[in-house]
Amino acid sequence: MPVWTSANPRIAALAALLCLAVAGNSPPAAGFSVAALEQRFDNGLLVVDGRIDYSLTATATEALENGVDLVISQRLSLERPRWWWRDVEVVSQQRRYRLAYHAMSRRYVLNRLASGESRSYRSLDALLTRLGTIEAWPVIGRDRLDDQQTYRLRFETELDVEALPRLLRTVAWASDDWQLRSEPATLEVRP
């Protein structure tokens, strides 16, 4: 068993203060995280509300501001768990959004790819806040669910590296700066 000398506690305290100082000055980590996810039934329809915190790396932000469009994918699925085999996927839906920057107007543009709906924002933070707000995403009618079953709702989001330009895509696969995705968030659903 080691014997502590009078110098060891001073060195340990100094090291702890140094670690706190370095940790306090570090920038917030970039990435995607599901901050809140809720399900509810509205007029017989299962809908999902949620909030996702999107934070781009400096590399992705720089690419966006230099004319590279970024595609963000959001996936929502409803599964029926089984103990003896893989879970049954009842519903699987995906929303894809394109983020762009227009240098002439100095505005960030969010475009929903399926519908073509487009909105512009003065700041990247405003665009990411809007992208991270999910309101009443329709999933499935209550009448299509078995009352005796428990279902699992799963949500995840990621930067679609495959949508990047070809030369950048090869670099992106090897770089952590482009590997932006959330951990899957799950909810239990009972009809």
Z-matrix of the N, CA and C atoms (Angstrom, degrees):
N
C 1 1.450
C 2 1.521 1 108.68
N 3 1.367 2 119.15 1 128.59
C 4 1.452 3 120.14 2 -177.01
C 5 1.525 4 111.18 3 -70.87
N 6 1.313 5 113.88 4 149.07
C 7 1.456 6 120.76 5 177.53
C 8 1.520 7 107.82 6 -102.33
N 9 1.327 8 117.82 7 128.70
C 10 1.455 9 122.46 8 -179.15
C 11 1.519 10 109.92 9 -81.15
N 12 1.305 11 115.98 10 133.12
C 13 1.459 12 120.63 11 173.86
C 14 1.513 13 107.79 12 -99.57
N 15 1.307 14 116.33 13 172.52
C 16 1.466 15 119.43 14 -177.62
C 17 1.526 16 111.79 15 -68.69
N 18 1.346 17 119.21 16 -22.26
C 19 1.465 18 121.58 17 -179.46
C 20 1.518 19 112.05 18 -78.18
N 21 1.325 20 118.59 19 -29.65
C 22 1.461 21 121.39 20 -175.85
C 23 1.524 22 113.63 21 -61.94
N 24 1.339 23 120.95 22 -44.82
C 25 1.465 24 119.09 23 178.72
C 26 1.527 25 112.87 24 -62.98
N 27 1.332 26 117.61 25 -34.57
C 28 1.470 27 120.52 26 178.49
C 29 1.524 28 110.61 27 -66.55
N 30 1.323 29 116.13 28 -42.77
C 31 1.468 30 120.07 29 179.33
C 32 1.524 31 110.19 30 -66.08
N 33 1.323 32 117.20 31 -40.98
C 34 1.469 33 120.63 32 178.74
C 35 1.523 34 111.07 33 -63.95
N 36 1.335 35 117.07 34 -41.12
C 37 1.467 36 120.45 35 179.09
C 38 1.522 37 110.74 36 -66.24
N 39 1.336 38 117.33 37 -41.36
C 40 1.456 39 121.10 38 178.15
C 41 1.531 40 110.94 39 -63.84
N 42 1.325 41 116.76 40 -42.74
C 43 1.464 42 120.43 41 178.23
C 44 1.530 43 111.42 42 -63.66
N 45 1.329 44 117.04 43 -40.02
C 46 1.468 45 120.53 44 178.51
C 47 1.523 46 110.89 45 -64.52
N 48 1.334 47 118.15 46 -42.07
C 49 1.470 48 120.92 47 177.85
C 50 1.519 49 111.13 48 -64.30
N 51 1.325 50 117.34 49 -39.86
C 52 1.454 51 121.00 50 178.08
C 53 1.525 52 111.37 51 -63.36
N 54 1.331 53 117.12 52 -42.21
C 55 1.474 54 121.02 53 177.85
C 56 1.525 55 111.20 54 -63.34
N 57 1.322 56 117.36 55 -41.48
C 58 1.463 57 120.62 56 178.21
C 59 1.520 58 111.63 57 -65.18
N 60 1.324 59 117.41 58 -39.31
C 61 1.459 60 120.87 59 179.78
C 62 1.521 61 111.01 60 -65.53
N 63 1.334 62 116.50 61 -43.37
C 64 1.464 63 120.25 62 179.21
C 65 1.524 64 110.45 63 -66.27
N 66 1.334 65 117.40 64 -42.94
C 67 1.466 66 120.69 65 -179.85
C 68 1.514 67 111.60 66 -66.31
N 69 1.312 68 118.24 67 -33.94
C 70 1.462 69 121.56 68 -179.53
C 71 1.507 70 113.28 69 -71.04
N 72 1.345 71 117.87 70 -25.77
C 73 1.459 72 121.37 71 -177.27
C 74 1.515 73 113.48 72 -96.05
N 75 1.320 74 118.17 73 -4.71
C 76 1.458 75 119.76 74 -177.95
C 77 1.523 76 110.51 75 -76.11
N 78 1.350 77 117.44 76 142.90
C 79 1.457 78 119.82 77 179.40
C 80 1.518 79 110.39 78 -68.85
N 81 1.348 80 117.27 79 156.91
C 82 1.458 81 118.84 80 178.81
C 83 1.519 82 110.72 81 -62.74
N 84 1.308 83 115.72 82 143.78
C 85 1.462 84 120.44 83 -178.73
C 86 1.522 85 110.40 84 -68.94
N 87 1.327 86 115.07 85 139.15
C 88 1.457 87 120.21 86 177.66
C 89 1.522 88 108.51 87 -84.61
N 90 1.301 89 115.13 88 152.29
C 91 1.457 90 120.74 89 178.55
C 92 1.505 91 110.51 90 152.69
N 93 1.307 92 115.80 91 179.55
C 94 1.460 93 122.66 92 179.90
C 95 1.520 94 108.26 93 -114.09
N 96 1.324 95 116.84 94 136.36
C 97 1.460 96 120.11 95 175.96
C 98 1.521 97 109.76 96 -144.92
N 99 1.317 98 115.44 97 141.05
C 100 1.461 99 121.77 98 178.20
C 101 1.528 100 107.12 99 -84.54
N 102 1.327 101 116.29 100 109.00
C 103 1.466 102 121.28 101 -176.47
C 104 1.525 103 111.52 102 -82.38
N 105 1.322 104 117.09 103 -35.16
C 106 1.466 105 121.00 104 -179.79
C 107 1.520 106 108.87 105 -152.50
N 108 1.330 107 115.18 106 142.28
C 109 1.458 108 121.40 107 177.47
C 110 1.520 109 107.56 108 -147.90
N 111 1.323 110 116.01 109 124.71
C 112 1.462 111 121.35 110 -178.08
C 113 1.520 112 109.52 111 -135.00
N 114 1.324 113 115.74 112 146.35
C 115 1.461 114 121.60 113 175.69
C 116 1.521 115 108.36 114 -119.31
N 117 1.324 116 114.81 115 149.98
C 118 1.462 117 120.44 116 176.90
C 119 1.521 118 108.27 117 -156.13
N 120 1.334 119 115.25 118 160.78
C 121 1.458 120 120.65 119 174.84
C 122 1.517 121 107.96 120 -102.91
N 123 1.323 122 116.11 121 127.02
C 124 1.455 123 122.54 122 -178.88
C 125 1.528 124 107.94 123 -127.40
N 126 1.329 125 116.55 124 110.98
C 127 1.469 126 122.05 125 -178.36
C 128 1.532 127 111.66 126 54.00
N 129 1.330 128 115.70 127 44.16
C 130 1.460 129 120.38 128 176.97
C 131 1.509 130 114.86 129 78.06
N 132 1.321 131 117.95 130 12.08
C 133 1.453 132 122.22 131 -178.25
C 134 1.526 133 108.99 132 -122.78
N 135 1.322 134 116.42 133 130.60
C 136 1.459 135 121.00 134 175.34
C 137 1.519 136 108.13 135 -76.33
N 138 1.333 137 116.56 136 122.60
C 139 1.462 138 121.86 137 178.48
C 140 1.527 139 108.92 138 -126.33
N 141 1.325 140 115.11 139 155.83
C 142 1.459 141 121.96 140 -178.19
C 143 1.524 142 109.18 141 -122.39
N 144 1.333 143 115.16 142 136.26
C 145 1.458 144 123.08 143 172.32
C 146 1.520 145 107.03 144 -118.85
N 147 1.309 146 117.16 145 150.15
C 148 1.454 147 118.02 146 179.60
C 149 1.507 148 112.69 147 -169.92
N 150 1.324 149 113.14 148 172.43
C 151 1.458 150 121.10 149 176.35
C 152 1.517 151 107.82 150 -138.98
N 153 1.320 152 115.64 151 127.64
C 154 1.455 153 122.46 152 179.05
C 155 1.515 154 107.65 153 -117.26
N 156 1.319 155 115.70 154 134.32
C 157 1.459 156 120.68 155 175.47
C 158 1.520 157 108.08 156 -93.65
N 159 1.341 158 115.15 157 112.67
C 160 1.457 159 121.26 158 178.02
C 161 1.526 160 108.71 159 -102.56
N 162 1.321 161 116.06 160 130.59
C 163 1.454 162 122.01 161 175.68
C 164 1.524 163 107.37 162 -140.91
N 165 1.321 164 116.00 163 118.12
C 166 1.457 165 120.84 164 -178.84
C 167 1.526 166 110.15 165 -87.11
N 168 1.309 167 116.18 166 151.05
C 169 1.463 168 120.60 167 173.75
C 170 1.523 169 108.90 168 -72.57
N 171 1.315 170 115.96 169 163.85
C 172 1.470 171 120.39 170 178.09
C 173 1.523 172 110.63 171 -61.41
N 174 1.319 173 117.00 172 -35.70
C 175 1.463 174 121.29 173 179.39
C 176 1.528 175 111.09 174 -65.35
N 177 1.325 176 117.36 175 -45.47
C 178 1.471 177 120.85 176 179.21
C 179 1.524 178 111.02 177 -66.87
N 180 1.328 179 117.34 178 -39.50
C 181 1.467 180 120.93 179 178.34
C 182 1.520 181 110.71 180 -64.21
N 183 1.323 182 116.51 181 -43.21
C 184 1.466 183 120.67 182 178.74
C 185 1.527 184 111.10 183 -62.42
N 186 1.315 185 117.00 184 -42.79
C 187 1.466 186 120.72 185 178.37
C 188 1.528 187 110.39 186 -62.71
N 189 1.341 188 116.94 187 -43.57
C 190 1.462 189 121.12 188 178.86
C 191 1.526 190 110.66 189 -59.58
N 192 1.323 191 116.77 190 -45.49
C 193 1.470 192 120.56 191 -177.96
C 194 1.522 193 112.76 192 -73.58
N 195 1.337 194 116.82 193 -10.17
C 196 1.465 195 120.74 194 176.24
C 197 1.525 196 112.14 195 -105.49
N 198 1.331 197 116.74 196 18.28
C 199 1.461 198 120.38 197 171.25
C 200 1.512 199 116.97 198 100.85
N 201 1.330 200 119.29 199 4.32
C 202 1.462 201 121.17 200 178.44
C 203 1.526 202 108.72 201 -92.17
N 204 1.326 203 116.56 202 118.35
C 205 1.464 204 120.29 203 177.28
C 206 1.526 205 109.55 204 -74.52
N 207 1.339 206 115.95 205 141.04
C 208 1.454 207 122.02 206 177.61
C 209 1.516 208 109.07 207 -111.62
N 210 1.315 209 117.11 208 140.86
C 211 1.460 210 122.13 209 178.71
C 212 1.521 211 108.25 210 -114.14
N 213 1.336 212 115.20 211 125.90
C 214 1.456 213 122.49 212 178.33
C 215 1.529 214 107.30 213 -108.74
N 216 1.313 215 115.73 214 131.85
C 217 1.460 216 121.83 215 -179.60
C 218 1.528 217 109.15 216 -112.94
N 219 1.335 218 116.03 217 134.16
C 220 1.464 219 122.62 218 174.73
C 221 1.523 220 107.29 219 -118.78
N 222 1.346 221 117.14 220 126.68
C 223 1.458 222 121.57 221 -179.65
C 224 1.523 223 110.50 222 -119.03
N 225 1.322 224 114.50 223 134.33
C 226 1.459 225 122.09 224 178.93
C 227 1.522 226 107.64 225 -129.72
N 228 1.325 227 116.33 226 129.81
C 229 1.462 228 119.35 227 178.53
C 230 1.521 229 109.65 228 -138.16
N 231 1.315 230 114.79 229 151.57
C 232 1.454 231 122.68 230 175.59
C 233 1.519 232 106.83 231 -118.49
N 234 1.337 233 116.00 232 123.73
C 235 1.459 234 121.06 233 -175.90
C 236 1.520 235 110.38 234 -122.78
N 237 1.313 236 114.45 235 149.29
C 238 1.467 237 120.64 236 171.97
C 239 1.519 238 107.00 237 -107.17
N 240 1.349 239 116.81 238 111.37
C 241 1.471 240 119.31 239 -177.33
C 242 1.532 241 112.04 240 -66.61
N 243 1.328 242 115.14 241 143.96
C 244 1.467 243 122.25 242 173.65
C 245 1.522 244 107.87 243 -128.77
N 246 1.303 245 117.45 244 142.88
C 247 1.458 246 120.57 245 -179.03
C 248 1.522 247 112.73 246 -84.40
N 249 1.316 248 116.99 247 -21.76
C 250 1.456 249 120.06 248 -172.58
C 251 1.525 250 114.04 249 -103.59
N 252 1.323 251 118.50 250 -9.66
C 253 1.460 252 121.17 251 -178.08
C 254 1.504 253 108.08 252 -155.21
N 255 1.312 254 116.99 253 -178.25
C 256 1.466 255 119.85 254 178.72
C 257 1.523 256 110.62 255 -62.13
N 258 1.336 257 115.37 256 151.85
C 259 1.461 258 120.88 257 -179.83
C 260 1.533 259 110.66 258 -63.24
N 261 1.321 260 115.63 259 149.20
C 262 1.463 261 121.74 260 177.97
C 263 1.519 262 108.36 261 -86.73
N 264 1.327 263 116.76 262 125.15
C 265 1.455 264 120.63 263 176.94
C 266 1.529 265 108.14 264 -86.73
N 267 1.331 266 115.68 265 111.32
C 268 1.464 267 121.25 266 -177.56
C 269 1.524 268 110.01 267 -82.10
N 270 1.326 269 116.47 268 -44.92
C 271 1.464 270 122.45 269 -179.01
C 272 1.523 271 108.36 270 -140.27
N 273 1.317 272 116.72 271 140.53
C 274 1.460 273 121.86 272 173.03
C 275 1.523 274 108.08 273 -138.72
N 276 1.315 275 115.81 274 123.24
C 277 1.466 276 120.59 275 -178.50
C 278 1.522 277 109.34 276 -131.11
N 279 1.333 278 115.07 277 154.28
C 280 1.452 279 120.00 278 179.80
C 281 1.525 280 109.15 279 -141.21
N 282 1.322 281 115.17 280 139.27
C 283 1.460 282 121.59 281 171.61
C 284 1.523 283 107.35 282 -120.18
N 285 1.330 284 114.91 283 135.87
C 286 1.468 285 119.80 284 179.54
C 287 1.522 286 108.91 285 -124.72
N 288 1.315 287 114.45 286 137.10
C 289 1.457 288 121.89 287 -178.20
C 290 1.522 289 109.65 288 -127.73
N 291 1.330 290 115.93 289 141.41
C 292 1.462 291 121.46 290 175.63
C 293 1.529 292 108.38 291 -106.50
N 294 1.322 293 116.35 292 128.36
C 295 1.451 294 123.11 293 175.63
C 296 1.514 295 107.83 294 -103.08
N 297 1.321 296 116.66 295 131.41
C 298 1.462 297 120.73 296 -179.76
C 299 1.527 298 108.99 297 -139.03
N 300 1.316 299 115.53 298 159.75
C 301 1.460 300 121.17 299 176.29
C 302 1.515 301 108.08 300 -125.71
N 303 1.326 302 116.58 301 128.71
C 304 1.460 303 121.99 302 177.51
C 305 1.525 304 107.69 303 -102.90
N 306 1.325 305 115.78 304 109.89
C 307 1.457 306 121.24 305 -174.99
C 308 1.529 307 112.10 306 -66.09
N 309 1.319 308 118.11 307 -35.67
C 310 1.473 309 120.81 308 -177.83
C 311 1.526 310 111.34 309 -64.23
N 312 1.308 311 116.97 310 -44.79
C 313 1.466 312 120.47 311 -177.99
C 314 1.531 313 112.09 312 -93.70
N 315 1.340 314 116.46 313 -9.08
C 316 1.473 315 122.52 314 -177.25
C 317 1.526 316 111.70 315 55.58
N 318 1.312 317 114.69 316 44.84
C 319 1.469 318 120.31 317 -179.70
C 320 1.521 319 109.30 318 -127.28
N 321 1.327 320 113.82 319 147.41
C 322 1.458 321 121.86 320 176.34
C 323 1.525 322 108.17 321 -96.24
N 324 1.321 323 116.45 322 137.65
C 325 1.458 324 121.43 323 -175.09
C 326 1.528 325 109.39 324 -118.87
N 327 1.340 326 115.29 325 131.80
C 328 1.461 327 122.90 326 175.37
C 329 1.514 328 107.78 327 -111.35
N 330 1.327 329 116.58 328 121.75
C 331 1.457 330 122.20 329 -176.21
C 332 1.525 331 108.73 330 -123.93
N 333 1.336 332 116.75 331 122.06
C 334 1.466 333 120.30 332 174.70
C 335 1.519 334 107.27 333 -81.86
N 336 1.312 335 116.47 334 120.10
C 337 1.464 336 120.65 335 -170.08
C 338 1.524 337 113.58 336 -68.27
N 339 1.325 338 119.12 337 -35.97
C 340 1.467 339 120.92 338 -177.14
C 341 1.523 340 112.06 339 -69.02
N 342 1.313 341 117.30 340 -41.16
C 343 1.462 342 120.09 341 -174.60
C 344 1.522 343 113.27 342 -101.29
N 345 1.331 344 117.23 343 -18.12
C 346 1.463 345 120.03 344 -176.94
C 347 1.513 346 113.25 345 82.13
N 348 1.333 347 117.64 346 -1.32
C 349 1.463 348 121.41 347 178.37
C 350 1.526 349 109.25 348 -59.81
N 351 1.342 350 115.79 349 134.39
C 352 1.450 351 120.18 350 -175.16
C 353 1.532 352 110.36 351 -136.64
N 354 1.334 353 115.65 352 138.73
C 355 1.471 354 121.07 353 176.23
C 356 1.522 355 108.48 354 -138.66
N 357 1.324 356 115.22 355 147.43
C 358 1.465 357 118.94 356 178.18
C 359 1.528 358 110.10 357 -112.97
N 360 1.333 359 115.02 358 152.94
C 361 1.463 360 122.00 359 -176.17
C 362 1.526 361 108.88 360 -135.77
N 363 1.323 362 115.81 361 151.19
C 364 1.467 363 120.37 362 179.99
C 365 1.515 364 112.68 363 -75.57
N 366 1.329 365 117.12 364 -26.62
C 367 1.466 366 119.60 365 -177.98
C 368 1.523 367 110.09 366 -133.09
N 369 1.314 368 114.46 367 156.30
C 370 1.460 369 120.34 368 176.92
C 371 1.521 370 110.28 369 -66.49
N 372 1.320 371 117.78 370 -36.17
C 373 1.462 372 120.87 371 178.88
C 374 1.527 373 111.64 372 -61.23
N 375 1.347 374 116.96 373 -41.54
C 376 1.467 375 120.48 374 178.64
C 377 1.525 376 110.69 375 -63.74
N 378 1.333 377 116.62 376 -41.07
C 379 1.464 378 120.51 377 178.43
C 380 1.526 379 110.76 378 -64.10
N 381 1.330 380 117.53 379 -44.97
C 382 1.465 381 120.86 380 -178.69
C 383 1.525 382 111.75 381 -67.59
N 384 1.334 383 117.00 382 -32.69
C 385 1.468 384 120.27 383 176.18
C 386 1.523 385 109.86 384 -65.51
N 387 1.319 386 117.69 385 -44.45
C 388 1.468 387 121.41 386 178.79
C 389 1.522 388 111.13 387 -65.36
N 390 1.321 389 116.53 388 -42.26
C 391 1.461 390 120.69 389 178.26
C 392 1.527 391 110.72 390 -61.88
N 393 1.314 392 116.35 391 -33.75
C 394 1.460 393 121.05 392 -177.54
C 395 1.511 394 115.01 393 -83.05
N 396 1.319 395 118.20 394 2.82
C 397 1.463 396 121.65 395 179.64
C 398 1.533 397 109.49 396 -102.88
N 399 1.317 398 115.69 397 116.57
C 400 1.469 399 121.08 398 177.84
C 401 1.520 400 107.54 399 -109.31
N 402 1.319 401 115.56 400 123.37
C 403 1.463 402 121.07 401 -178.75
C 404 1.522 403 109.76 402 -126.32
N 405 1.315 404 116.11 403 116.89
C 406 1.468 405 123.51 404 173.09
C 407 1.529 406 112.82 405 52.24
N 408 1.314 407 116.69 406 53.31
C 409 1.469 408 121.83 407 174.42
C 410 1.526 409 106.84 408 -73.05
N 411 1.349 410 119.48 409 111.79
C 412 1.466 411 121.50 410 -177.88
C 413 1.533 412 111.20 411 -71.16
N 414 1.339 413 115.77 412 134.32
C 415 1.460 414 120.28 413 -176.96
C 416 1.532 415 111.31 414 -111.87
N 417 1.360 416 117.17 415 -61.38
C 418 1.458 417 120.82 416 -175.43
C 419 1.525 418 108.89 417 -162.66
N 420 1.323 419 116.29 418 153.35
C 421 1.458 420 120.93 419 175.90
C 422 1.519 421 111.19 420 -73.25
N 423 1.309 422 116.12 421 143.84
C 424 1.466 423 121.27 422 179.98
C 425 1.529 424 111.25 423 -60.36
N 426 1.337 425 116.94 424 -33.37
C 427 1.463 426 120.84 425 -178.10
C 428 1.538 427 112.30 426 -66.19
N 429 1.320 428 118.92 427 -16.77
C 430 1.466 429 121.94 428 178.67
C 431 1.531 430 112.69 429 -91.01
N 432 1.341 431 116.64 430 1.12
C 433 1.458 432 121.23 431 -179.98
C 434 1.518 433 110.52 432 -106.50
N 435 1.309 434 116.39 433 146.26
C 436 1.456 435 123.03 434 178.13
C 437 1.525 436 108.85 435 -83.91
N 438 1.351 437 117.00 436 124.62
C 439 1.468 438 121.53 437 -178.07
C 440 1.528 439 112.63 438 -63.58
N 441 1.315 440 117.64 439 -22.86
C 442 1.464 441 121.59 440 -177.31
C 443 1.532 442 112.81 441 -87.99
N 444 1.305 443 117.19 442 -5.06
C 445 1.465 444 121.63 443 -175.93
C 446 1.534 445 111.48 444 -103.07
N 447 1.316 446 114.35 445 154.34
C 448 1.462 447 121.63 446 169.43
C 449 1.518 448 107.01 447 -109.50
N 450 1.308 449 116.76 448 133.67
C 451 1.457 450 122.57 449 -177.97
C 452 1.527 451 109.59 450 -112.71
N 453 1.318 452 114.85 451 161.27
C 454 1.460 453 120.20 452 177.06
C 455 1.523 454 108.70 453 -122.30
N 456 1.319 455 115.58 454 125.06
C 457 1.459 456 122.97 455 176.61
C 458 1.523 457 107.33 456 -95.07
N 459 1.317 458 116.82 457 132.18
C 460 1.472 459 121.33 458 -177.20
C 461 1.521 460 109.18 459 -128.47
N 462 1.338 461 116.18 460 131.73
C 463 1.462 462 121.52 461 179.95
C 464 1.519 463 109.35 462 -131.54
N 465 1.341 464 116.12 463 136.97
C 466 1.461 465 121.43 464 173.79
C 467 1.521 466 109.77 465 -151.88
N 468 1.309 467 115.72 466 156.94
C 469 1.460 468 121.32 467 -178.28
C 470 1.524 469 109.47 468 -141.01
N 471 1.332 470 115.82 469 150.20
C 472 1.465 471 119.55 470 -179.38
C 473 1.518 472 111.24 471 -157.19
N 474 1.325 473 114.33 472 160.15
C 475 1.455 474 121.72 473 170.67
C 476 1.526 475 106.76 474 -79.26
N 477 1.316 476 116.84 475 126.31
C 478 1.463 477 121.30 476 -178.09
C 479 1.529 478 109.39 477 -82.52
N 480 1.329 479 116.22 478 98.96
C 481 1.464 480 121.90 479 -178.47
C 482 1.531 481 110.33 480 -66.31
N 483 1.321 482 117.56 481 -31.12
C 484 1.467 483 120.88 482 -179.37
C 485 1.529 484 112.55 483 -66.43
N 486 1.331 485 118.16 484 -18.08
C 487 1.460 486 121.05 485 179.92
C 488 1.533 487 112.57 486 -86.80
N 489 1.322 488 117.42 487 -5.15
C 490 1.462 489 121.13 488 178.67
C 491 1.526 490 109.90 489 -73.89
N 492 1.334 491 117.72 490 159.37
C 493 1.468 492 119.96 491 174.64
C 494 1.534 493 110.41 492 -58.26
N 495 1.314 494 116.75 493 149.01
C 496 1.463 495 122.61 494 -170.96
C 497 1.522 496 114.20 495 -52.87
N 498 1.322 497 118.89 496 -47.68
C 499 1.464 498 120.77 497 -178.18
C 500 1.527 499 111.46 498 -66.18
N 501 1.306 500 116.86 499 -38.67
C 502 1.463 501 120.65 500 179.11
C 503 1.528 502 110.77 501 -71.89
N 504 1.313 503 116.76 502 -31.98
C 505 1.472 504 121.64 503 -179.13
C 506 1.530 505 111.63 504 -60.04
N 507 1.333 506 117.33 505 -41.22
C 508 1.462 507 119.53 506 -179.33
C 509 1.526 508 111.32 507 -65.73
N 510 1.316 509 116.85 508 -36.75
C 511 1.471 510 121.04 509 176.32
C 512 1.526 511 109.93 510 -70.63
N 513 1.326 512 116.87 511 -40.13
C 514 1.468 513 121.45 512 -176.30
C 515 1.523 514 112.29 513 -63.44
N 516 1.325 515 117.54 514 -36.34
C 517 1.469 516 119.73 515 -179.81
C 518 1.521 517 111.61 516 -64.28
N 519 1.321 518 117.09 517 -27.87
C 520 1.467 519 120.80 518 -177.11
C 521 1.530 520 112.94 519 -94.94
N 522 1.326 521 117.87 520 -5.50
C 523 1.465 522 121.07 521 -174.25
C 524 1.528 523 111.45 522 -112.61
N 525 1.315 524 116.37 523 134.60
C 526 1.468 525 121.23 524 176.65
C 527 1.528 526 112.07 525 -67.31
N 528 1.338 527 117.64 526 -22.22
C 529 1.469 528 121.13 527 -179.46
C 530 1.521 529 112.54 528 -63.71
N 531 1.316 530 117.50 529 -20.29
C 532 1.462 531 121.65 530 -178.50
C 533 1.519 532 113.11 531 -105.50
N 534 1.300 533 118.43 532 -5.58
C 535 1.461 534 121.90 533 -178.39
C 536 1.528 535 109.34 534 -88.88
N 537 1.303 536 116.15 535 72.98
C 538 1.461 537 122.92 536 -177.19
C 539 1.520 538 109.07 537 -104.53
N 540 1.329 539 115.40 538 113.18
C 541 1.470 540 120.51 539 178.67
C 542 1.516 541 108.11 540 -155.86
N 543 1.316 542 114.43 541 156.78
C 544 1.464 543 119.95 542 177.50
C 545 1.518 544 109.96 543 -93.93
N 546 1.297 545 115.32 544 159.46
C 547 1.457 546 120.18 545 168.37
C 548 1.534 547 106.46 546 -73.66
N 549 1.322 548 118.62 547 144.92
C 550 1.473 549 119.24 548 178.59
C 551 1.527 550 110.79 549 -62.89
N 552 1.316 551 115.29 550 134.83
C 553 1.474 552 121.67 551 174.65
C 554 1.512 553 107.44 552 -105.25
N 555 1.338 554 116.99 553 135.44
C 556 1.452 555 120.46 554 -178.21
C 557 1.521 556 110.85 555 -126.22
N 558 1.324 557 114.70 556 150.13
C 559 1.457 558 123.02 557 176.13
C 560 1.524 559 108.78 558 -134.57
N 561 1.313 560 116.43 559 147.08
C 562 1.468 561 120.46 560 173.96
C 563 1.510 562 108.12 561 -90.10
N 564 1.322 563 116.38 562 135.29
C 565 1.470 564 122.10 563 -178.74
C 566 1.522 565 108.53 564 -121.82
N 567 1.326 566 115.23 565 126.53
C 568 1.471 567 121.28 566 172.69
C 569 1.518 568 108.53 567 -121.24
N 570 1.332 569 118.26 568 121.47
C 571 1.487 570 120.70 569 -178.08
C 572 1.519 571 112.09 570 -63.76
